[in-house]
Amino acid sequence: MSCSTASRARTFLALNSSLGAMLGMVILVGMGEHMAERFLPLYLESIATGTWFRISVGVLAVGLLAFLDDLLSALYSFPGGYLSDRLGAKRALLVFNGLSILGYLIVISIARWWAVLLGAACFISWSAISLPATMELIARTVPQNKRTMGVSLQSLVRRVPKTLGPLVGGAFIAVWGIGPGIRLAFGCAILLALLAAWLQQRFIADDRPAGGRGPAEGNPLRLYRWMNRSLRRLLLSDILIRFCERIPDAFVVIWVTSNLVAREELSPGRAAFLFGVLSAIENLTAVLCYVPVAHLADRFGKKPFVLMTFAFFTLFPLAALLATRFWALVPAFVLRGLKEFGEPTRKALIMDLAPENRKAAIFGLYYLIRDVIVSGAALSGAFLWSLSPRISFLTAFGFGAAGTLYFALFGRHVEREDAGAPA
C-alpha cells in the first residue's frame, strides 16, 4: 500500500496514534473478558447447588449475575464519565484495568458462586466504566462529521475479541472441562489486561486537565438538565429495547447448549464449543455491517438505522425460541448480530447531542439512567425462566415491540436541539 493510499485510509477511518492505542487496548482487554465471561452461567450452574424458594441456586445465581451486569454497568457508567472528565481518559483507563484484574483473581482463587459474583462486580466494571472514556476520546480526536465512522470503527474492533474470545474459551472448556477451563481463561485475561495497561500508558496522549481538575460535574440531577428532548426520547426507546434483550440474555447459552445436548446428543463440552461458533457468527455479522452502515447513516440520517436495529433486537427472542438445532440456530444468531446494525449510530447521536465540555459525563448519565432501570429485567429473567423459557422469550418480544413502535412514532430525525444548553 502506497503512502498516499495509507494516508487516505487513515483519514477515511479517522485514525490517529491515541485512537489506535485505544483500539489495541479494547482488543486485548476484550479478548480476556470474552474468553471466560460468556461462559460464566455454565460455571455458576456447575458450582452452585441446592434450592432457594423452589428456585435452583444455580438458576438464581445466573439471574443475579445478569442483574449485577446491568446494575453495576449503570452505577459504574456515571463515575466512569466523571473520572474521565476529572482525570483524563488515560489515567482513568488504568484504574479500570486494575479493577478488572482484581476481579479475575477472585474468580480464580475462590470456586464459590458468591465469589464469582464478587469478582464480576470488579471485572464487569471495565466495559461499563471505560465506555464514557473511550467515547470521550473519540469525540476529542475525531472530527464531528466523522464521529459515526469513528464510533463504528471502535464497535468493529470490539467485535474482534467478541468473535475470537468465545471460540478460545469454548475450546478451553472442551479440553479441560468447565471449571478448570474457565479458570485458565481468566488467567490468560490477567496477562492480556497487563499488556493493555502498558499499551494505553505508552501510546495514548496525556489528556489530564490542567491542575488535575477538569470541568467535571458530579451531580446527576444537574447534568440531566443538559439532556435535550430528542435524547430523552431515544433513552426511553432504548430502555424498552434493553428489557427485550436482557430478560432472556443470560439464559441463551443454557438454552442453546441444553438443546444441542438433548436433540443432537452432543457432549456438554462439544455443545459449549458450538455455542462459541454461533457467537462468532453473531459477531462476524455485526462486523460486516459497521462501516457501510456508518457511511449510509452519515448520508441519509440516523433514525432509519436505529429503528432497524430496534427491530432486530425485537425479533431475536422469537427466532431463538423456534430454533432448537444447530443449523436452525445459525440464522437466529445472524439475526442477533444484526441487532448491532445501528448501535454505533445511536452512540454517535448521543455524542452529537451532548455539550462539548460534558460529553463523557452525559454519556455516563445516559447509561446510568438506562441500566439502573433495565437491571430489574435481568433479575426478573430468572423468575420468568423458571416458569418457562417460552414465557421468557415472548415477554422479551413484547418489550421490544413496544420500544420499536415508540421510536418509530416519536423518534426524531433532528439530531441537534440546542445541545450546548440545558433543556
N, C-alpha and C positions, 0 to 999 in steps of 0.2 A: 504493500500500500504506500503510495507516494505521500510526501509531507503535506501537500495541499489537500489530498483526499482525507488524510487523517485529521487535518485541521477542520475541514468541513464537517466531518463526522462528530468531532468534539463540540463544534458549535451547534449542530443539529440536536445533539443529546445533552447540551448544556453542561458538559463535564469540566471539572477543574480538580486540582490536587486535593483540596479538602473534601469535596464531594466524592472523589474516587476512593479516598481513605475510608470515608464513612460507609460506602458501599461494600468495601472489603470487610470492614468490621461486621456489617449486617450478615454477610455470608458466613463468617467464622462463628459468631455467637449463635446465629440461627441454626447452623448445622448441628452444633452441640445440643441446642434446645430441642430440635425436632427429631433427633435420633432416639430420644428417650421419652419426652413429654407426651408424644402422641399415643404411647402405649401404657401410660400410667393407669388408665382404667383397668386394663388387664392385670397389672401389677397389684393394684388395690384389691381386686377380686381374689387374687391368689394368696394374699397375706391376711385379709380380713375374714373373720369367722363369727358365727352367731347371728342372732336377730335382735332387732330393736323395734318394739311396737309392730311386730309382724312384718317388718321390712328387713331384708337381709342387710347386715352391716356392710357387706361389700357393695351392694347397690347404693346404700346410703352414703358410703364414703365417696363413691363415684359422683353422686349428686353434689356432695359437699365440695369436691374438687372443682366441679364446674361452677358452683356458686362462688367459691373463692376466686376463681379465674375472673369472673365478671365483676365481683365486688371490689377485689383488690386492684384490678385493672382500672376501675373507676376511681378508687381512692388514691391510687398512685399517680394517675394521669395529671391531676391538678398540681401536686407538689413537683412532678416532673417538669411541667411547664414553668412553675415558679423558680425551681432551681436552675433551669436553663436560662431564664431571664436574669437570675441573680449571679450565677457563677460563670455562665457561658457554657455552650454545648460541650466543649472539650472536657472540662473538669466534671461536669455533671455526668457524662457518659462513663467516666472512670469509676465514679461512685456506684453507678448502676451495675457495672460489670462485677464489682466486688460483692454486691448483694447476691447476684446470680451464683457466683462460686460458693458462697456460704450455703445457699440452698442445696446445691449439688452435693456438698459434703455431708449435709444432714441426711439426705436420702440414702447415700452410700453407706453411712455409718450405722443407721438405725432402721431395721426392717420391720417397722410397725406402721399401721395405716395413719396414725396421728402424726408420726414423724414425716411421712410423705406430704401430708397437708401442711405441716410446719415448713418443710423445705420448699414446697410450692409457693408459699407466701413470700419467699425470697426470690426464687428464680422466675416466677411469673412477673416480677417487678421489672425485668429488663424490657420486655416487649411493651409494657404499659408506660413505664416511666420514660423510656427513651424516645417514644414516638413524637411527643411535642418537640424534643430537642432536635431530632432529625428533620422534622418539618420546618422548624425554625432555620436550620442550616440550609435547607433547600431554598427557603424564602429569601435568605440573606445572600446566597451565592448565585441564584438563577434569576434571569430577567423575568418580569411579571408575565410577559407574553409567551414564556416557555415553561411556566410552572406546571401545567398539566403534564407536559412531557417529562419534566424533572421528577414529579411525583410518580409518574408511570414507570420511569427508569428505576426508582427506588423500589416500587412494588414488584417490578420484574425481577430485580436482583434478590429480593426477599424470597421469591419462588424457587431459587436455586437450592437453598437448604431445605425448603419445604418439600421439594421433589426428591432430593437425594437422602435427606435425613431419615425418613420412614423406611426407605429401602435398606439403609445400613442398619438401622435399629431392628427392623424385621429380620434381617439376616442374623444379627446377634442373638435374637430370641430363638430362631430356628436352630442355631448351632448349640447354644449354651442353656437354653431354657429361659423362662420369663424372668425369674429373679436375678440370676447371675448376668443374663444378657442386658437387662436394664441397668444394673449397677455398673457394668462395664461401659455402657453407653454414656452414663453420667460422668465416669472417669475421663472419657475422651472429651466430654463437654468442658471440663475444667481446663484441660490443656488448650482447647480452642479459644476459650474465654481469655486466658492469659495472653495468647498470641494476639487476639483482637485488641486487648488493652494496650499492648506495645504499639500496634499499628496506629490506633487512633491518637495516642500521645505523640507519636513520632511525626505524623504527616498532616493532621488536622491543624489548621491555623489557629493560633491563640485568639479567642474572642471574649476573654473575660472583660467585663465592663470596667472602666476606669475607677480606681479606688476600691475595687471589689464589690461595688454595688451598682446594679442596673436599675432600669425603670420597672422593677418588678412590683406587681400588685398582689398582695396576699389575701385580699378579701373577695371571695367568690361572688358575693351579692353586688359589690361594686362593678366587678367585671361583667356580670350578667347584663347590665345596662348597655354594654357595648355590643351585644348580640342583636343584630337588626331582625326585622320581621321575616325576611326570606330565610335567614339562618335558623330561626326558631321553628319555622315550618319544616325545614329539612330535618331538624333534630327530632321533631315529633314523628315524622315518617320513619326515620331511622330507628327510633325506639321500637316501633311496632314490627319492623322487619327483623330486628335483632331478637325479639321474642320468638319469631318464626325460626330463626337459626339456632338459638340456644336451648330451647326446650328439649329437642332430641339429640343435640350435638355430641354430648359426652358418651351417648349410648350407641352412636353409629358404629363404632369399632366393634362393640359387643354384638350388635345386630348382624353385621357382615360376617364376622368370624363364626358366630354360632350357626348361622345359616349355611355357611360353607362346610362346617363340620357335620351338620345334620343331614344336609341334602346332597352333598358331594363326597361325603365320607373322607374328609381330609383330616390330617392331624392338626391339633391346635397350632403348632409351630408353622406348618405349611399355610394354614388359614391366615395367620398373622403376617406371613410374608406376602401373600396375595393382597391383603389389605394395604400393605406398603406399595404394591404395584398400582392398586387403584388410587392411592394418594398421589403417586407420581403422575398418573394420567390426569387427575384433577388439576395438579399444579402446572403441568405442561399446557393444558388447555388455557389456563389463565395467562401463562407467559405469552402465548401466541396472540392474545387479544390486546395486550397493553399498548404497544407502540401504535398500531393502526387506529385504535380507539382514541388515543390521545390526540393524534392528528385530526381525526374527524370531529372530536369534541371542540378543539380549538377553532375549527372551521364552521361548524353548524350549531354550536351551543351545547350546554351540558345537560339540560333536562332530559332529552330523549335517551341518553346513555345511562343516566342514573335510574330512570324509570325502567329500562330494560334489565338493569342489574337487580332491582327490587323484584321484578317478575321472575327472574331465575332463582332468587332466594326462595320465593313462594312455591315454585314448582318442585324443588328438590325433595321435600318431605314425601310428596306423593310418589315420586319416582323411586325413592328408597323403599317405601312401603311395598311397592309392587315387585321390586327386584329381589329375588331370593337366591339366585345362582350367579356365578361369576360373570358370565357373558352378558347377563341382563344388568349386572351392576356396572359394567363398563360405561354404557351411555348415561346411567344415572350419575356417575362421578364426572363425566364430561359436563353434564348439566351443573354439577356442583362447582366445577372450575369456572363456568360461565358466570357464576354469581359474583366473581371479581371483575366482571366486564367494565363497570363504571366506577369501581371503588377509588382509583386514583383521581378520577374526575370529581368525585364527591369531596375528597380531601383537598384538592386544588380549589374548589369552591369555598371551603371553609377558610383557607388562607387568603383568598381574594377578599372575602367579606370582613376579615379581622383587621383591626387597626395595625398600621405598620410597626408600631413600637410595642405591640402586645400580642403578636401572633402566637407565640408558644403558649402563653397563658390562656388565651381564648381557645386555642386548640385543646389544651388540657381541660378547660372548663366544659367544653362541649362533650368530651368523653367522660368527665366526671358525672355530669347530669345523665347522660345516656346509660352508662354502665351501672350506676347505682340503681336506677330503675330496673334495668334488664337483669340484674343479678338474681332477682327473685325468680326469673324464668328458669334458670339452671337448677335451682333447688326444687322448684315445683316439678321439674322434669323427672326427678327421681320418683315422686309420687305418681305422676301420670304413667311412667314406665312400669311401675309396679301394678297399676291397673291393667294396662295393655299397651304394647308397642303401637298398635293401631290408633289408640286414643291419643298417644303422644304425637305421632306424625300428623294426624288430622287436626289436632289443636294448633300445632305449629303452622299448618297451611292456612288456617283461619286468620291468625295474626298477620301472616304475610299478605294475604289478600286485602286486609284492611289497610295496611301500610301502603301498599302499591296503589290502591284506589285513592287514598287521601293525597298522595303526592301527585297522582295524575290530575286531580281536580284543583289542588291548591298550590302545588309547587310552581315556582316562578322561573321564567326564562331569564328575568333580570338578575344579574349577578352582583351588582353593587347598589346598595341603597344607603348612601352617606355612611360608608363603612368606617370612616375615620372619626365618627362622633357617636356618643351614646344614643341608643334608641329611645 
